[in-house]
């Protein structure tokens, strides 16, 4: 039997309380949860992956162990596409939700193994664009009071960021006032973006979007609900600002709709939601085919998501900018060696891409134990 056959898979459900509550238009987030998957081959190569699960990480872990693992043990770890299809077959219906987020964790681990076996970083396995560093933006200025916003903007400017994303919500008057405040604080030379976390309907989004365009903001992320495809088409026709979305897409066929109709100017798949590196790479390639900018969504995730996103960004033809999260997060800040994607690592507004084999990181096993949901 091939030494690259899968011998063991372990799912680690993790939860960490955040030192500072994060707030968007959708509410407060005092903690984050993820599921980390560890895949081992018969010759002892170990890969790690991460799946997005805002809540219920223990349920994800149980699903992986009961529904996915039996389909994978004994199979060749290099057959990533066949293994993806085998996992997908665990549930009928359209691909999405928990199953694709769970598949993402396993798939990233398989790519980590492939890179380690080849002695190459994943971005080289994907073809590479000779990138060793990536332009990055600070994410995100919270939807909190003005004093907090002033302090957060000052902190990211001091850290050297030349691009900043701002959270907005309701009421519209306050949202527009906040956009004006941040532009005043940042100055005209800083690139500014907005993420509304689908706070608005189409008519409200038109009002906010026009104000953002007048203030020189670079993109308007998820202004309306992600499933409102016709609404995005209307906004794209009437707003002089780039629309961004994609973090809510699960598979490439979801992203294809928005790429084909040109409603998005920036596609933002999240590797821990959109089926891992295998499926997210399909989205990156579609973005290149439609000449649409790509910027990975990182959000409230762990260090493995950051590392995988850096690898994808380094290889994607139409990469535009990288989401660098600037809040303290125990599942990112002290979870790997080396630490990846931290604002403190910024050099002239850019982050370095890990060059070690696979994801280019080593997991702190003590952290796996410390943050495990019992």
N, C-alpha and C positions, 0 to 999 in steps of 0.2 A: 504493500500500500504506500501511496505517496506520503512523504513526511509533512506535506503541507495540508494534510487533511485535518479538519476541525475535531479536536478531542474534548474541549470543554468550553462552556459559555456560562458566564456569571453576570447577573443583572444586579446593579447596586442602586437602589432608590435613595436619593439624597435630598435633604432639606437644610437650608441655612437662613437664619434670621439676618436681615440686612441691618447694618449699623444705623442707616438713615432710610426712613420710609420713602419710596418713590411714588410720585403721583402723576397720573395722566388724566385725560378726559374721562376715562373709564373707571377711575377710582384709585384707591391707595393699594400699594403692594409692599407689605412689611417683610415678606420672605419670598424666597424662590425655591422651586423644586426642579430637579432634573433626574433622569435615569442614565447612569453610566453602564455601558456594557463592556465586559472583558472577554475577549475571544482568544483561546489558546490552541495552537496546532500541535500535532504529535511530536514535532521536533522542538517544541518549547518556545516558539515565537509567540509573543503576546501582543495583541492590538487592543486599543481602547476606542470606544465611540460614545456619543452622547445623543440622547433623544430629548426633544422639547416636550415638557409636560408641566404646564403652569401649576396644576394641582393634581393630586392623586398619583404621585410617582410610584408608590408601593403597588398600586393597581397595574401600572405599566410594567413593572418588574415581573409581576406574576403572569401577566399576559405573555411577555417575552418567553418566560421559562416554560409555560404550558403550551402556547400555540406556535411559537417560532422555533425554539431550540430543537424539538424533535425532528424538524425538517432539515436541520443543518448538521447535526453530529455525524461525523464520518465522511462528510463531503469535502471536496477540494476547496480550500479557502480562496484559491485564485479564480474560481468560477463565479465572480461577483454578480454578473448579470443573471445567470441561472439561479443563483441563491436568492437574488432579489425577487425573481418571479415565483420561486418556491414559497417565500414568505408571503408575498402578495396573495397567493392562492389560499392562505389560511382563512380568509374571509371573502365572501362574495359581495357583490354590489360595487359601486363606484369607489375608486381608490381615494382615501382621505382619512382624516381623523387619527385616532389612536394607532391604527395599524401602520400607517405610513411614518408617523413619528417614531414608533418602535423600530420599524425597519431601518430608519435613519441611523439609530444608534449602532445596530449591527453592521450596517454597510460601512460606516466610518471606520469601525474597528477592522474590517476586512481590508480597507485601503491602507490603514496603518500597518497591518501585517505585510501587505504587498510592498510597501516602501521599505520596510525593515529588511525584508528578504532580498530586495534589489539593491539595498544600500543607497537609496535615493529618496529625497523629499517628494511628497505627493505631487507638488506642482511640476516636477520634472517628468513624472509618470504621465501627467496629463498633456505633456507636450512643451510646456514652459514658454514664457515670454521674456526670459532673461531679467525678470524683476527681482531685486533683492530688498526693495523697500516700497512702501505704498503710501500715497496721500491718505490722510485720515481726518475725520471730523469728530468733534466732541459731542457725545450723546449721553444724556440730553439735559437741557435746562428745564427743570421741573415746572409743572403747572401749579406753582405755589405763590406766596406773597411777593411783592416787589423787592423787599429787602433781601429775601433769600435768593431771588433771581439775580440781583445786583452782585451778591457775593459769589454765586456760581459762575456768572459770566467773567468776573474778575479772575477767578481761579483758573479757568480754562485758558484765558488769554495769557496769564502768567506762565502756564505750563507750555506755551508755545503753539497752541492751536491757531490755525488760520481759517478753519471752517468749524461752524457751530450749528447744532440742531436744537430747536426750541419746541417744547410741547405747548399746544394750544387747546382750548376747549370753549365752553360757554360761560357767560354770555358773549355775543359777538363783539359788543363794544369793548369788553375787557380783553378779548383776544387780539383785536386790532391795536389796542393801547399797549399790550404786551409786546407785540411785534415791533411797534415803534420804539418802545423802551430799549429792547435788545439792540436794535439798529443804532440807537443813540449811544449805548454803552460800548458796542463793539467797534463803531466807526465804519466808514465806507469801504475800507480795504479788506474787511473780513467777510468771507462767504457765509451766508446764513441760509438755513433751511428750516422747514416747519413739519412737524408730525402731529396730526390731529387725532390719530387713533380712531378714525371714523366717527368723530363727534357730530358731524353735520349732515343735513340733507343737501340735495343738489343746490337749492336756492341759497341757503346759508353759505355753502362752500363757494359759490360764485362771488358773494360779497367779500368773504375773507380772502379768497384767491386774488381778486383784483387789488385789494389793499397790499397784499404781499408782493405782488408784481411791481406796484408803485414804489415799494420800499427796497426793491432790488433783491428780494429773496430768490434763491436758486432753484428750489423745488418744494412742492407741496405734497407731503406724504399722507396717504390714506385719509383724504378729506371726508370720504363717505364710505359706507359699508362695502367691503371687498366684493360681495356678490352682486352689487348693483352695476353690472357691466354697461348698461345703457346710460346710467348716470355718469360714468367715467367718460364715455364717448361724448356726452353733452359738455362736460367740463372741458375736455380737451379742445373742443371746437370753439369755446367761448372765453377761455382763460389764456392770457399771455404769460403763463408760468408752466414749467415742466411738472407734470404729475408723476408721482412715484408710488409704487405699491408692489406687492408680490410676496410679502412675508406670510400672508394668509394662504398662499397657494401650496398645494400638496405635491402635485406632479407636473411634469412638463406640459401636458395637455391643458392644464389650467392656465399656465403662463402663456401658452400659444395664442389664446383668445385675445389677450390684451396686447400682445406683440403684433398680431396680424392686423388688428383694427387701428393700431397706432395711437391708442388712447393713453399709453404710458410713454414717458420719455426716459424713465429710469425703472429698471426691474430689480426687485430686492428679495430674492428667495432666501429663506433661512435653512441652512444645510441640516439642522436638527429637526426640521419639520418636513422639508421637501424631499424625503426619501434618502437622505445621506448624500455622499459625494457623487455616486453614480447618477442619480436622478437630477441633482442640482447642476451637475456638469452639462446635462442635456439642456437645461434652461439657459445656462451660460452660452452654449453653442447656438441655441435659437436666438438669443439676444444678438449674437454676432451676425447671424444670418439676416436679421432684420435691422442691423445697424443701430441697436438700442443700447444705451448705457446700462452697465451692471454695477450694483453696489450691494454687497452682502448684508443681510440683516443679521445682527448679533443679539441685540436686546438683552433681556434678563436671562442669561445663560451661564454656562460654566466655561472653564478654560479650554476644554476639548472643542467646543463649538468655535471659540475664538481661533484656535490653531487650525482647524479644518477650513474656516472661512478665509484665513490668511493664505492658505495653500491654494484655494480656489481663485481668490483674487489675483494671486501672483501669476496664474496661468490663463485667466480669461482675457480674451482679445479686447472687449469693450469695457473693462474695468474702469470705474470713474473715481470712487472714493470709498474709504473703509470706515465702518462704524466703530469708533473707539469709545467704549462705555467708561464714564468718568465717575461713577459712584463706587463706593467700597462694596466688595462682593467676596465673601470667603470662599466660594466655589470657583473663583477665578484668580484672586489675588495670591493665594498661597497653596494652590492645588497642584502646580506642576513645576518642574525644572526644565528649562528656564521658564520664568514667568513670561507670558506672551500677551501682546496687545494692550499693554498698560500705557496710560497717558504719560507716566514718568519716563517712558522709554522713547518718547517723541524726539526726533532730531529734525529740525527745520520743517516741522509739520508732517513728518513721515514716520511710519513704523517699519521695523525690519521684519522680514519674512524668515521663519525658522528654516535652517538649511540642513538639519539633521535628517536621518532616514525616517520615512513615514510622516507622521504629524510633526516630528521634530521636537517632541516633548517627552518627559518621563513623569508619570503620575506619582504623587505622594500617597502611598498606601495608608498612611496614618490618617490622612484626610478622608479617605474612603470609609474608614471605620468611624471617624469622629462625626461625620455628617449623615451617616446612614440612618434611614428611618427604620426603627425597630418594628 
